Amino acid sequence: MRLRNVKNANEIVNNCEFLIKNPERYKGKYNTLFNNNNPIYLEVGMGKGSFLIQNAINNPNINYIGVEKMTSILARAIQKISPYNLNNLKVIRADALELANIFDQEIDTLFLNFSDPWPKNRHANRRLTSKIFLQIYDKIFKKEKTVIQKTDNIHLFESSIISLNDYGYKIVDISLDLHNSDKENYMSEYEEKFSKMNIRINYLKAIKK
Ligand SMILES: C[S@@+](CC[C@H](N)C(=O)[O-])C[C@H]1O[C@@H](n2cnc3c(N)ncnc32)[C@H](O)[C@@H]1O
């Protein structure tokens, strides 16, 4: 994600009240952090946060956590989220590779919105739907695992379908043109951008029991 340098990004992130600092300490007990037993939905690579804000406002009985590895991008998201005072939305600064150290069988749904496509074959392992990541997600999900992906990139989409299918997920919903379907949808920043350019958005929902 291209971004002009955010001034004081570290300060913004470190002073954020809804940033979960040292998230490992809540491993297995995020319900105590939210103070309820509502389901927890995660977005990995949350970018600037629009998708999560709209979801959290419209679904007060679901807890949302955004994970983002880039401090400058997370700082922008925090600036966007702050005015809404949402009790059901928190953020974590981390790489997806660390997720199994942070969560233990407590996530209901994982959103992957416009993840980096890593087009070269030699980088296929870095795609957030590669086997390496699916193995990590196994440890953070409750028994039933739900992955929802949106992407403009047909190659990433194809690779995700194959990888999820090979790993035992069943694709239960799919669209090659999400914005011309009747599905309820909240747009992310990337999605807004692609939508304005009339680029079709691919969508899938996959479940593993
Ligand atoms: C192309 S942007 C999409 C952002 C947002 N989801 C959207 O749709 O507007 C991908 C984001 O994922 C983040 N990201 C990529 N790999 C990641 C990883 N392994 N762990 C956490 N965040 C990651 C990047 O820093 C970037 O903010």
The ligand as an SDF file (V2000), in Angstrom:
LIG
                    3D

 27 29  0  0  0  0  0  0  0  0999 V2000
   -3.1140   -4.0270   -0.6060 C   0  0  0  0  0  0  0  0  0  0  0  0
   -3.3090   -3.5380    1.0290 S   0  0  0  0  0  0  0  0  0  0  0  0
   -5.0740   -3.7480    1.3240 C   0  0  0  0  0  0  0  0  0  0  0  0
   -5.5330   -2.9980    2.5520 C   0  0  0  0  0  0  0  0  0  0  0  0
   -7.0220   -3.1630    2.9190 C   0  0  0  0  0  0  0  0  0  0  0  0
   -7.3370   -4.5330    3.3010 N   0  0  0  0  0  0  0  0  0  0  0  0
   -7.9170   -2.7210    1.7930 C   0  0  0  0  0  0  0  0  0  0  0  0
   -8.5810   -3.5860    1.1860 O   0  0  0  0  0  0  0  0  0  0  0  0
   -7.9970   -1.5090    1.5320 O   0  0  0  0  0  0  0  0  0  0  0  0
   -2.5940   -4.9000    1.8990 C   0  0  0  0  0  0  0  0  0  0  0  0
   -2.3260   -4.5850    3.3570 C   0  0  0  0  0  0  0  0  0  0  0  0
   -1.9480   -5.7760    4.0170 O   0  0  0  0  0  0  0  0  0  0  0  0
   -0.8480   -5.5080    4.8660 C   0  0  0  0  0  0  0  0  0  0  0  0
   -0.1230   -6.7770    4.9820 N   0  0  0  0  0  0  0  0  0  0  0  0
    0.4870   -7.4510    3.9900 C   0  0  0  0  0  0  0  0  0  0  0  0
    1.0460   -8.5870    4.4460 N   0  0  0  0  0  0  0  0  0  0  0  0
    0.7590   -8.6380    5.7730 C   0  0  0  0  0  0  0  0  0  0  0  0
    1.0740   -9.5590    6.7930 C   0  0  0  0  0  0  0  0  0  0  0  0
    1.8030  -10.6540    6.5440 N   0  0  0  0  0  0  0  0  0  0  0  0
    0.6320   -9.3140    8.0410 N   0  0  0  0  0  0  0  0  0  0  0  0
   -0.0940   -8.2020    8.3100 C   0  0  0  0  0  0  0  0  0  0  0  0
   -0.4130   -7.2760    7.3760 N   0  0  0  0  0  0  0  0  0  0  0  0
    0.0090   -7.4950    6.1130 C   0  0  0  0  0  0  0  0  0  0  0  0
   -0.0780   -4.4240    4.1410 C   0  0  0  0  0  0  0  0  0  0  0  0
    0.7700   -3.6980    5.0020 O   0  0  0  0  0  0  0  0  0  0  0  0
   -1.2160   -3.5770    3.5740 C   0  0  0  0  0  0  0  0  0  0  0  0
   -1.6490   -2.6060    4.4890 O   0  0  0  0  0  0  0  0  0  0  0  0
  1  2  1  0
  2  3  1  0
  2 10  1  0
  3  4  1  0
  4  5  1  0
  5  6  1  0
  5  7  1  0
  7  8  2  0
  7  9  1  0
 10 11  1  0
 11 12  1  0
 11 26  1  0
 12 13  1  0
 13 14  1  0
 13 24  1  0
 14 15  1  0
 14 23  1  0
 15 16  2  0
 16 17  1  0
 17 18  1  0
 17 23  2  0
 18 19  1  0
 18 20  2  0
 20 21  1  0
 21 22  2  0
 22 23  1  0
 24 25  1  0
 24 26  1  0
 26 27  1  0
M  CHG  2   2   1   9  -1
M  END
$$$$
